[in-house]
C-alpha cells in the first residue's frame, strides 16, 4: 500500500503542489472575483468619499447658518436693547414733563390763590373801612348831636387832622 503518513516532514513535492495550487487559485480568483471585488471596493470608496464631501458641505452650511443666526440674534439683542433704552428715555422724558406740568399747575394755583387772597383782603379792608367810617359817623353824630353827611364827615376828619397836626407841632 503506500507509504505511511509522516507528520512533521515536508517534502519538496508537497511544497511544489501547494505552491502550484495557490498560484492557480490566485489566477482563478483574479479572473473571476478580483475585478468585481475591486469594482465594488471602488464604488464603496467613491460612496464614502461622496458622503464625506456631502458631510463637509453640510457642516460648512451649518456653520454658515449658525453664524447668520448668531448675527441675527445679536442684531435682535441690539435692537431690543435700543428699544428698551428708548422706552426708558421716553419714560424719563414723560416723567420730567409731567413733573414740570405739575409744578407749573401748582405755581398757577398758588398764584391764583394769592390773587384771590389779595382780592379778599382788599375787599375785607374796604368793607372794614366802610364799617369804620359808618361807625365813626355814628359815634360822631352821637358825640356832636347832629347828623353828618359824607361831606360833613370829611370836613370833621380834616378838622381833627389839623388839630392833631397842630398839637404835634406844639410839642
N, CA and C atoms as an extended XYZ file, in Angstrom:
513
Properties=species:S:1:pos:R:3:atomname:S:1:resname:S:1:resid:I:1 pbc="F F F"
N         0.813       -1.151        0.000 N   UNK     1
C         0.000        0.000        0.000 CA  UNK     1
C         0.861        1.220        0.000 C   UNK     1
N         0.721        2.114        0.290 N   UNK     2
C         1.579        3.255        0.105 CA  UNK     2
C         2.422        3.492        1.327 C   UNK     2
N         3.094        4.549        1.284 N   UNK     3
C         3.931        4.862        2.410 CA  UNK     3
C         3.093        5.463        3.524 C   UNK     3
N         3.499        5.180        4.667 N   UNK     4
C         2.734        5.699        5.799 CA  UNK     4
C         2.898        7.229        5.917 C   UNK     4
N         1.937        7.835        6.436 N   UNK     5
C         1.923        9.284        6.582 CA  UNK     5
C         2.828        9.694        7.719 C   UNK     5
N         3.647       10.628        7.384 N   UNK     6
C         4.565       11.087        8.397 CA  UNK     6
C         4.201       12.536        8.718 C   UNK     6
N         4.066       12.775        9.970 N   UNK     7
C         3.684       14.113       10.409 CA  UNK     7
C         4.962       14.871       10.727 C   UNK     7
N         4.982       16.142       10.299 N   UNK     8
C         6.091       16.998       10.647 CA  UNK     8
C         7.129       17.048        9.565 C   UNK     8
N         7.035       16.225        8.550 N   UNK     9
C         8.003       16.282        7.476 CA  UNK     9
C         7.361       16.920        6.260 C   UNK     9
N         8.104       17.792        5.629 N   UNK    10
C         7.599       18.422        4.426 CA  UNK    10
C         8.521       17.956        3.302 C   UNK    10
N         7.872       17.539        2.263 N   UNK    11
C         8.665       17.073        1.133 CA  UNK    11
C         8.644       18.132        0.046 C   UNK    11
N         9.562       18.087       -0.843 N   UNK    12
C         9.643       19.061       -1.918 CA  UNK    12
C         8.453       18.924       -2.836 C   UNK    12
N         7.954       17.770       -3.049 N   UNK    13
C         6.783       17.548       -3.912 CA  UNK    13
C         5.556       18.192       -3.323 C   UNK    13
N         5.418       18.050       -2.013 N   UNK    14
C         4.262       18.679       -1.339 CA  UNK    14
C         4.349       20.194       -1.462 C   UNK    14
N         5.520       20.711       -1.328 N   UNK    15
C         5.695       22.159       -1.418 CA  UNK    15
C         5.369       22.646       -2.814 C   UNK    15
N         5.795       21.924       -3.827 N   UNK    16
C         5.531       22.331       -5.199 CA  UNK    16
C         4.045       22.252       -5.485 C   UNK    16
N         3.387       21.193       -5.055 N   UNK    17
C         1.942       21.027       -5.278 CA  UNK    17
C         1.203       22.155       -4.567 C   UNK    17
N         1.591       22.497       -3.380 N   UNK    18
C         0.926       23.560       -2.620 CA  UNK    18
C         1.134       24.894       -3.314 C   UNK    18
N         2.350       25.140       -3.800 N   UNK    19
C         2.638       26.395       -4.475 CA  UNK    19
C         1.850       26.495       -5.776 C   UNK    19
N         1.800       25.464       -6.549 N   UNK    20
C         1.059       25.464       -7.812 CA  UNK    20
C        -0.425       25.636       -7.526 C   UNK    20
N        -0.940       24.969       -6.524 N   UNK    21
C        -2.365       25.096       -6.163 CA  UNK    21
C        -2.671       26.540       -5.750 C   UNK    21
N        -1.797       27.152       -5.004 N   UNK    22
C        -2.007       28.539       -4.554 CA  UNK    22
C        -2.001       29.481       -5.749 C   UNK    22
N        -1.030       29.281       -6.672 N   UNK    23
C        -0.950       30.149       -7.842 CA  UNK    23
C        -2.177       29.977       -8.728 C   UNK    23
N        -2.646       28.754       -8.913 N   UNK    24
C        -3.859       28.512       -9.702 CA  UNK    24
C        -5.070       29.158       -9.030 C   UNK    24
N        -5.145       29.036       -7.738 N   UNK    25
C        -6.257       29.655       -7.001 CA  UNK    25
C        -6.215       31.177       -7.159 C   UNK    25
N        -5.041       31.755       -7.108 N   UNK    26
C        -4.906       33.205       -7.263 CA  UNK    26
C        -5.299       33.616       -8.674 C   UNK    26
N        -4.899       32.815       -9.693 N   UNK    27
C        -5.248       33.115      -11.069 CA  UNK    27
C        -6.751       33.043      -11.274 C   UNK    27
N        -7.388       32.053      -10.734 N   UNK    28
C        -8.850       31.909      -10.852 CA  UNK    28
C        -9.534       33.054      -10.108 C   UNK    28
N        -9.047       33.371       -8.925 N   UNK    29
C        -9.645       34.481       -8.157 CA  UNK    29
C        -9.495       35.796       -8.908 C   UNK    29
N        -8.314       36.009       -9.550 N   UNK    30
C        -8.105       37.243      -10.269 CA  UNK    30
C        -9.063       37.327      -11.437 C   UNK    30
N        -9.241       36.238      -12.143 N   UNK    31
C       -10.105       36.249      -13.314 CA  UNK    31
C       -11.579       36.313      -12.924 C   UNK    31
N       -11.969       35.682      -11.886 N   UNK    32
C       -13.385       35.593      -11.539 CA  UNK    32
C       -13.786       36.647      -10.504 C   UNK    32
N       -13.087       36.794       -9.435 N   UNK    33
C       -13.566       37.603       -8.303 CA  UNK    33
C       -12.831       38.928       -8.127 C   UNK    33
N       -11.598       39.019       -8.586 N   UNK    34
C       -10.812       40.218       -8.287 CA  UNK    34
C       -11.405       41.473       -8.922 C   UNK    34
N       -11.764       41.454      -10.200 N   UNK    35
C       -12.304       42.626      -10.868 CA  UNK    35
C       -13.629       43.066      -10.237 C   UNK    35
N       -14.604       42.173      -10.026 N   UNK    36
C       -15.849       42.625       -9.381 CA  UNK    36
C       -15.609       43.112       -7.951 C   UNK    36
N       -14.677       42.451       -7.258 N   UNK    37
C       -14.375       42.868       -5.890 CA  UNK    37
C       -13.751       44.257       -5.891 C   UNK    37
N       -12.836       44.508       -6.804 N   UNK    38
C       -12.201       45.818       -6.890 CA  UNK    38
C       -13.215       46.879       -7.326 C   UNK    38
N       -14.105       46.515       -8.270 N   UNK    39
C       -15.133       47.467       -8.712 CA  UNK    39
C       -16.050       47.817       -7.540 C   UNK    39
N       -16.423       46.809       -6.772 N   UNK    40
C       -17.271       47.045       -5.603 CA  UNK    40
C       -16.536       47.902       -4.576 C   UNK    40
N       -15.267       47.652       -4.386 N   UNK    41
C       -14.473       48.433       -3.440 CA  UNK    41
C       -14.340       49.883       -3.915 C   UNK    41
N       -14.138       50.073       -5.243 N   UNK    42
C       -14.047       51.426       -5.779 CA  UNK    42
C       -15.374       52.171       -5.605 C   UNK    42
N       -16.491       51.473       -5.885 N   UNK    43
C       -17.804       52.101       -5.684 CA  UNK    43
C       -17.997       52.478       -4.221 C   UNK    43
N       -17.617       51.596       -3.362 N   UNK    44
C       -17.743       51.849       -1.917 CA  UNK    44
C       -16.872       53.045       -1.523 C   UNK    44
N       -15.641       53.087       -2.074 N   UNK    45
C       -14.737       54.198       -1.782 CA  UNK    45
C       -15.325       55.516       -2.291 C   UNK    45
N       -15.874       55.486       -3.522 N   UNK    46
C       -16.488       56.694       -4.078 CA  UNK    46
C       -17.710       57.125       -3.258 C   UNK    46
N       -18.508       56.162       -2.817 N   UNK    47
C       -19.687       56.473       -1.992 CA  UNK    47
C       -19.259       57.109       -0.673 C   UNK    47
N       -18.250       56.533       -0.051 N   UNK    48
C       -17.752       57.082        1.223 CA  UNK    48
C       -17.171       58.473        1.001 C   UNK    48
N       -16.388       58.652       -0.082 N   UNK    49
C       -15.811       59.969       -0.381 CA  UNK    49
C       -16.931       60.983       -0.645 C   UNK    49
N       -17.964       60.550       -1.392 N   UNK    50
C       -19.114       61.439       -1.644 CA  UNK    50
C       -19.831       61.802       -0.356 C   UNK    50
N       -20.012       60.814        0.505 N   UNK    51
C       -20.665       61.082        1.798 CA  UNK    51
C       -19.834       62.040        2.644 C   UNK    51
N       -18.508       61.857        2.606 N   UNK    52
C       -17.620       62.757        3.358 CA  UNK    52
C       -17.715       64.170        2.792 C   UNK    52
N       -17.706       64.285        1.440 N   UNK    53
C       -17.828       65.607        0.816 CA  UNK    53
C       -19.169       66.251        1.170 C   UNK    53
N       -20.246       65.452        1.108 N   UNK    54
C       -21.573       65.974        1.481 CA  UNK    54
C       -21.595       66.408        2.941 C   UNK    54
N       -20.983       65.590        3.789 N   UNK    55
C       -20.948       65.926        5.213 CA  UNK    55
C       -20.159       67.214        5.429 C   UNK    55
N       -19.031       67.367        4.726 N   UNK    56
C       -18.235       68.595        4.834 CA  UNK    56
C       -19.043       69.798        4.353 C   UNK    56
N       -19.733       69.623        3.213 N   UNK    57
C       -20.543       70.725        2.678 CA  UNK    57
C       -21.668       71.078        3.651 C   UNK    57
N       -22.309       70.063        4.200 N   UNK    58
C       -23.392       70.313        5.162 CA  UNK    58
C       -22.847       70.944        6.435 C   UNK    58
N       -21.651       70.523        6.837 N   UNK    59
C       -21.034       71.116        8.019 CA  UNK    59
C       -20.737       72.592        7.770 C   UNK    59
N       -20.166       72.899        6.592 N   UNK    60
C       -19.884       74.296        6.252 CA  UNK    60
C       -21.176       75.114        6.179 C   UNK    60
N       -22.220       74.537        5.588 N   UNK    61
C       -23.516       75.233        5.508 CA  UNK    61
C       -24.098       75.438        6.904 C   UNK    61
N       -23.971       74.425        7.760 N   UNK    62
C       -24.469       74.554        9.133 CA  UNK    62
C       -23.694       75.632        9.885 C   UNK    62
N       -22.378       75.682        9.683 N   UNK    63
C       -21.576       76.725       10.332 CA  UNK    63
C       -21.974       78.106        9.819 C   UNK    63
N       -22.205       78.202        8.487 N   UNK    64
C       -22.627       79.475        7.914 CA  UNK    64
C       -23.985       79.888        8.483 C   UNK    64
N       -24.925       78.948        8.533 N   UNK    65
C       -26.250       79.246        9.088 CA  UNK    65
C       -26.161       79.610       10.566 C   UNK    65
N       -25.267       78.933       11.287 N   UNK    66
C       -25.080       79.252       12.700 CA  UNK    66
C       -24.572       80.680       12.853 C   UNK    66
N       -23.601       81.063       12.004 N   UNK    67
C       -23.096       82.437       12.061 CA  UNK    67
C       -24.198       83.438       11.722 C   UNK    67
N       -25.001       83.113       10.705 N   UNK    68
C       -26.110       84.002       10.327 CA  UNK    68
C       -27.094       84.126       11.487 C   UNK    68
N       -27.434       82.999       12.096 N   UNK    69
C       -28.375       83.028       13.219 CA  UNK    69
C       -27.786       83.780       14.407 C   UNK    69
N       -26.499       83.581       14.667 N   UNK    70
C       -25.862       84.311       15.765 CA  UNK    70
C       -25.863       85.808       15.483 C   UNK    70
N       -25.606       86.186       14.220 N   UNK    71
C       -25.632       87.602       13.851 CA  UNK    71
C       -27.048       88.162       13.992 C   UNK    71
N       -28.042       87.377       13.546 N   UNK    72
C       -29.434       87.818       13.691 CA  UNK    72
C       -29.800       87.947       15.164 C   UNK    72
N       -29.350       87.004       15.969 N   UNK    73
C       -29.624       87.066       17.402 CA  UNK    73
C       -28.969       88.300       18.012 C   UNK    73
N       -27.735       88.573       17.621 N   UNK    74
C       -27.035       89.762       18.126 CA  UNK    74
C       -27.747       91.036       17.673 C   UNK    74
N       -28.174       91.056       16.398 N   UNK    75
C       -28.923       92.215       15.895 CA  UNK    75
C       -30.220       92.396       16.673 C   UNK    75
N       -30.896       91.282       16.941 N   UNK    76
C       -32.149       91.345       17.702 CA  UNK    76
C       -31.886       91.850       19.110 C   UNK    76
N       -30.819       91.371       19.726 N   UNK    77
C       -30.462       91.854       21.068 CA  UNK    77
C       -30.173       93.350       21.046 C   UNK    77
N       -29.412       93.777       20.038 N   UNK    78
C       -29.088       95.203       19.929 CA  UNK    78
C       -30.348       96.036       19.720 C   UNK    78
N       -31.239       95.559       18.847 N   UNK    79
C       -32.489       96.294       18.610 CA  UNK    79
C       -33.339       96.327       19.862 C   UNK    79
N       -33.418       95.180       20.555 N   UNK    80
C       -34.233       95.163       21.775 CA  UNK    80
C       -33.618       96.059       22.843 C   UNK    80
N       -32.292       96.067       22.928 N   UNK    81
C       -31.633       96.976       23.882 CA  UNK    81
C       -31.915       98.426       23.514 C   UNK    81
N       -31.863       98.723       22.219 N   UNK    82
C       -32.155      100.092       21.773 CA  UNK    82
C       -33.605      100.458       22.071 C   UNK    82
N       -34.518       99.516       21.854 N   UNK    83
C       -35.937       99.774       22.138 CA  UNK    83
C       -36.139       99.995       23.629 C   UNK    83
N       -35.493       99.165       24.441 N   UNK    84
C       -35.622       99.314       25.895 CA  UNK    84
C       -35.044      100.652       26.335 C   UNK    84
N       -33.889      101.013       25.791 N   UNK    85
C       -33.260      102.296       26.146 CA  UNK    85
C       -34.146      103.457       25.707 C   UNK    85
N       -34.711      103.329       24.509 N   UNK    86
C       -35.610      104.380       24.015 CA  UNK    86
C       -36.846      104.477       24.905 C   UNK    86
N       -37.375      103.329       25.333 N   UNK    87
C       -38.545      103.337       26.221 CA  UNK    87
C       -38.193      103.984       27.557 C   UNK    87
N       -37.007      103.668       28.073 N   UNK    88
C       -36.573      104.298       29.329 CA  UNK    88
C       -36.456      105.812       29.161 C   UNK    88
N       -35.819      106.217       28.046 N   UNK    89
C       -35.670      107.652       27.792 CA  UNK    89
C       -37.031      108.328       27.667 C   UNK    89
N       -37.950      107.664       26.949 N   UNK    90
C       -39.295      108.227       26.789 CA  UNK    90
C       -40.002      108.322       28.133 C   UNK    90
N       -39.848      107.283       28.946 N   UNK    91
C       -40.486      107.291       30.267 CA  UNK    91
C       -39.892      108.393       31.138 C   UNK    91
N       -38.559      108.538       31.092 N   UNK    92
C       -37.912      109.610       31.862 CA  UNK    92
C       -38.372      110.978       31.378 C   UNK    92
N       -38.439      111.143       30.062 N   UNK    93
C       -38.871      112.421       29.494 CA  UNK    93
C       -40.315      112.705       29.894 C   UNK    93
N       -41.169      111.687       29.786 N   UNK    94
C       -42.572      111.859       30.160 CA  UNK    94
C       -42.688      112.207       31.638 C   UNK    94
N       -41.883      111.540       32.463 N   UNK    95
C       -41.902      111.827       33.900 CA  UNK    95
C       -41.477      113.272       34.160 C   UNK    95
N       -40.400      113.698       33.480 N   UNK    96
C       -39.946      115.083       33.648 CA  UNK    96
C       -41.008      116.072       33.172 C   UNK    96
N       -41.635      115.764       32.031 N   UNK    97
C       -42.668      116.658       31.503 CA  UNK    97
C       -43.859      116.729       32.454 C   UNK    97
N       -44.268      115.562       32.967 N   UNK    98
C       -45.403      115.547       33.889 CA  UNK    98
C       -45.055      116.276       35.180 C   UNK    98
N       -43.823      116.101       35.651 N   UNK    99
C       -43.390      116.796       36.859 CA  UNK    99
C       -43.368      118.301       36.619 C   UNK    99
N       -42.855      118.711       35.466 N   UNK   100
C       -42.819      120.141       35.140 CA  UNK   100
C       -44.241      120.685       35.012 C   UNK   100
N       -45.128      119.912       34.379 N   UNK   101
C       -46.518      120.350       34.232 CA  UNK   101
C       -47.186      120.456       35.602 C   UNK   101
N       -46.900      119.486       36.474 N   UNK   102
C       -47.483      119.522       37.821 CA  UNK   102
C       -46.958      120.734       38.588 C   UNK   102
N       -45.643      121.006       38.465 N   UNK   103
C       -45.075      122.176       39.146 CA  UNK   103
C       -45.683      123.459       38.595 C   UNK   103
N       -45.852      123.521       37.276 N   UNK   104
C       -46.454      124.710       36.668 CA  UNK   104
C       -47.893      124.878       37.151 C   UNK   104
N       -48.619      123.772       37.230 N   UNK   105
C       -50.013      123.830       37.707 CA  UNK   105
C       -50.058      124.284       39.164 C   UNK   105
N       -49.125      123.765       39.975 N   UNK   106
C       -49.061      124.175       41.385 CA  UNK   106
C       -48.747      125.662       41.478 C   UNK   106
N       -47.789      126.128       40.669 N   UNK   107
C       -47.435      127.554       40.682 CA  UNK   107
C       -48.632      128.401       40.245 C   UNK   107
N       -49.341      127.927       39.208 N   UNK   108
C       -50.521      128.660       38.735 CA  UNK   108
C       -51.594      128.713       39.817 C   UNK   108
N       -51.826      127.575       40.470 N   UNK   109
C       -52.829      127.538       41.539 CA  UNK   109
C       -52.416      128.430       42.706 C   UNK   109
N       -51.105      128.434       43.042 N   UNK   110
C       -50.625      129.313       44.119 CA  UNK   110
C       -50.857      130.771       43.754 C   UNK   110
N       -50.526      131.109       42.501 N   UNK   111
C       -50.692      132.494       42.053 CA  UNK   111
C       -52.169      132.887       42.084 C   UNK   111
N       -53.031      131.985       41.627 N   UNK   112
C       -54.469      132.271       41.675 CA  UNK   112
C       -54.932      132.434       43.119 C   UNK   112
N       -54.412      131.557       43.999 N   UNK   113
C       -54.793      131.645       45.413 CA  UNK   113
C       -54.310      132.965       46.004 C   UNK   113
N       -53.061      133.380       45.653 N   UNK   114
C       -52.546      134.660       46.149 CA  UNK   114
C       -53.425      135.808       45.665 C   UNK   114
N       -53.800      135.752       44.384 N   UNK   115
C       -54.645      136.818       43.832 CA  UNK   115
C       -55.999      136.833       44.534 C   UNK   115
N       -56.565      135.643       44.742 N   UNK   116
C       -57.866      135.560       45.409 CA  UNK   116
C       -57.761      136.075       46.846 C   UNK   116
N       -56.675      135.687       47.524 N   UNK   117
C       -56.475      136.149       48.912 CA  UNK   117
C       -56.298      137.656       48.935 C   UNK   117
N       -55.511      138.186       47.989 N   UNK   118
C       -55.291      139.637       47.927 CA  UNK   118
C       -56.608      140.364       47.644 C   UNK   118
N       -57.398      139.809       46.724 N   UNK   119
C       -58.694      140.418       46.410 CA  UNK   119
C       -59.604      140.395       47.636 C   UNK   119
N       -59.650      139.243       48.305 N   UNK   120
C       -60.485      139.148       49.511 CA  UNK   120
C       -59.965      140.079       50.605 C   UNK   120
N       -58.640      140.211       50.719 N   UNK   121
C       -58.067      141.125       51.709 CA  UNK   121
C       -58.474      142.560       51.395 C   UNK   121
N       -58.362      142.928       50.108 N   UNK   122
C       -58.747      144.287       49.714 CA  UNK   122
C       -60.234      144.520       49.969 C   UNK   122
N       -61.036      143.497       49.628 N   UNK   123
C       -62.477      143.636       49.865 CA  UNK   123
C       -62.759      143.736       51.358 C   UNK   123
N       -62.051      142.935       52.157 N   UNK   124
C       -62.250      142.984       53.608 CA  UNK   124
C       -61.815      144.336       54.153 C   UNK   124
N       -60.680      144.874       53.653 N   UNK   125
C       -60.226      146.197       54.093 CA  UNK   125
C       -61.232      147.276       53.699 C   UNK   125
N       -61.725      147.182       52.463 N   UNK   126
C       -62.713      148.171       52.019 CA  UNK   126
C       -63.970      148.070       52.863 C   UNK   126
N       -64.387      146.832       53.121 N   UNK   127
C       -65.575      146.629       53.952 CA  UNK   127
C       -65.329      147.153       55.358 C   UNK   127
N       -64.120      146.872       55.886 N   UNK   128
C       -63.787      147.348       57.231 CA  UNK   128
C       -63.730      148.870       57.249 C   UNK   128
N       -63.170      149.472       56.199 N   UNK   129
C       -63.120      150.935       56.139 CA  UNK   129
C       -64.531      151.519       56.099 C   UNK   129
N       -65.384      150.872       55.312 N   UNK   130
C       -66.774      151.347       55.260 CA  UNK   130
C       -67.438      151.201       56.621 C   UNK   130
N       -67.199      150.038       57.253 N   UNK   131
C       -67.791      149.818       58.579 CA  UNK   131
C       -67.236      150.825       59.581 C   UNK   131
N       -65.913      151.049       59.526 N   UNK   132
C       -65.289      152.007       60.450 CA  UNK   132
C       -65.820      153.408       60.175 C   UNK   132
N       -65.952      153.771       58.901 N   UNK   133
C       -66.483      155.099       58.559 CA  UNK   133
C       -67.904      155.253       59.070 C   UNK   133
N       -68.706      154.251       58.861 N   UNK   134
C       -70.094      154.310       59.324 CA  UNK   134
C       -70.145      154.394       60.844 C   UNK   134
N       -69.305      153.538       61.497 N   UNK   135
C       -69.276      153.582       62.960 CA  UNK   135
C       -68.752      154.935       63.447 C   UNK   135
N       -67.746      155.454       62.746 N   UNK   136
C       -67.209      156.770       63.117 CA  UNK   136
C       -68.284      157.839       62.974 C   UNK   136
N       -69.038      157.741       61.888 N   UNK   137
C       -70.132      158.709       61.690 CA  UNK   137
C       -71.163      158.586       62.800 C   UNK   137
N       -71.498      157.337       63.113 N   UNK   138
C       -72.490      157.123       64.175 CA  UNK   138
C       -71.980      157.675       65.500 C   UNK   138
N       -70.723      157.405       65.815 N   UNK   139
C       -70.147      157.896       67.073 CA  UNK   139
C       -70.077      159.414       67.054 C   UNK   139
N       -69.628      159.965       65.925 N   UNK   140
C       -69.524      161.424       65.822 CA  UNK   140
C       -70.894      162.073       65.936 C   UNK   140
N       -71.884      161.471       65.324 N   UNK   141
C       -73.243      162.022       65.416 CA  UNK   141
C       -73.716      162.018       66.851 C   UNK   141
N       -73.406      160.940       67.547 N   UNK   142
C       -73.845      160.857       68.940 CA  UNK   142
C       -73.075      161.836       69.806 C   UNK   142
N       -71.784      162.011       69.535 N   UNK   143
C       -70.986      162.942       70.323 CA  UNK   143
C       -71.366      164.395       70.012 C   UNK   143
N       -71.511      164.704       68.771 N   UNK   144
C       -71.815      166.075       68.373 CA  UNK   144
C       -73.305      166.348       68.519 C   UNK   144
N       -74.073      165.362       68.334 N   UNK   145
C       -75.506      165.512       68.484 CA  UNK   145
C       -76.187      165.937       67.198 C   UNK   145
N       -75.542      165.912       66.060 N   UNK   146
C       -76.205      166.222       64.804 CA  UNK   146
C       -75.815      165.179       63.764 C   UNK   146
N       -76.644      165.076       62.729 N   UNK   147
C       -76.406      164.078       61.686 CA  UNK   147
C       -75.421      164.645       60.691 C   UNK   147
N       -74.425      163.809       60.313 N   UNK   148
C       -73.397      164.279       59.386 CA  UNK   148
C       -73.562      163.592       58.036 C   UNK   148
N       -73.340      164.369       57.013 N   UNK   149
C       -73.316      163.779       55.672 CA  UNK   149
C       -71.880      163.355       55.378 C   UNK   149
N       -71.693      162.790       54.221 N   UNK   150
C       -70.335      162.385       53.842 CA  UNK   150
C       -69.422      163.597       53.769 C   UNK   150
N       -69.933      164.739       53.255 N   UNK   151
C       -69.099      165.937       53.174 CA  UNK   151
C       -68.810      166.461       54.565 C   UNK   151
N       -69.825      166.427       55.411 N   UNK   152
C       -69.638      166.873       56.788 CA  UNK   152
C       -68.642      166.000       57.502 C   UNK   152
N       -68.724      164.750       57.238 N   UNK   153
C       -67.790      163.802       57.838 CA  UNK   153
C       -66.384      164.102       57.380 C   UNK   153
N       -66.211      164.373       56.087 N   UNK   154
C       -64.891      164.682       55.551 CA  UNK   154
C       -64.355      165.953       56.182 C   UNK   154
N       -65.218      166.945       56.354 N   UNK   155
C       -64.787      168.198       56.979 CA  UNK   155
C       -64.371      167.960       58.414 C   UNK   155
N       -65.145      167.129       59.123 N   UNK   156
C       -64.830      166.830       60.513 CA  UNK   156
C       -63.481      166.123       60.616 C   UNK   156
N       -63.230      165.190       59.717 N   UNK   157
C       -61.962      164.445       59.729 CA  UNK   157
C       -60.813      165.396       59.454 C   UNK   157
N       -60.969      166.277       58.490 N   UNK   158
C       -59.905      167.231       58.184 CA  UNK   158
C       -59.640      168.142       59.373 C   UNK   158
N       -60.696      168.530       60.043 N   UNK   159
C       -60.549      169.402       61.219 CA  UNK   159
C       -59.766      168.684       62.305 C   UNK   159
N       -60.088      167.419       62.551 N   UNK   160
C       -59.359      166.655       63.572 CA  UNK   160
C       -57.901      166.443       63.163 C   UNK   160
N       -57.681      166.225       61.878 N   UNK   161
C       -56.304      166.031       61.404 CA  UNK   161
C       -55.505      167.305       61.620 C   UNK   161
N       -56.102      168.436       61.325 N   UNK   162
C       -55.412      169.715       61.533 CA  UNK   162
C       -55.103      169.921       63.008 C   UNK   162
N       -56.063      169.598       63.867 N   UNK   163
C       -55.829      169.738       65.312 CA  UNK   163
C       -54.676      168.845       65.756 C   UNK   163
N       -54.674      167.618       65.238 N   UNK   164
C       -53.592      166.696       65.602 CA  UNK   164
C       -52.257      167.217       65.089 C   UNK   164
N       -52.251      167.746       63.893 N   UNK   165
C       -51.014      168.280       63.329 CA  UNK   165
C       -50.539      169.470       64.148 C   UNK   165
N       -51.471      170.318       64.547 N   UNK   166
C       -51.114      171.490       65.353 CA  UNK   166
C       -50.606      171.055       66.722 C   UNK   166
N       -51.254      170.060       67.282 N   UNK   167
C       -50.815      169.616       68.606 CA  UNK   167
C       -49.442      168.950       68.520 C   UNK   167
N       -49.140      168.292       67.426 N   UNK   168
C       -47.818      167.672       67.252 CA  UNK   168
C       -46.756      168.727       67.019 C   UNK   168
N       -47.136      169.822       66.365 N   UNK   169
C       -46.170      170.886       66.112 CA  UNK   169
C       -45.825      171.597       67.397 C   UNK   169
N       -46.805      171.703       68.285 N   UNK   170
C       -46.602      172.400       69.539 CA  UNK   170
C       -45.628      171.603       70.396 C   UNK   170
N       -45.694      170.380       70.388 N   UNK   171
C       -44.862      169.542       71.252 CA  UNK   171
C       -43.505      169.555       70.743 C   UNK   171
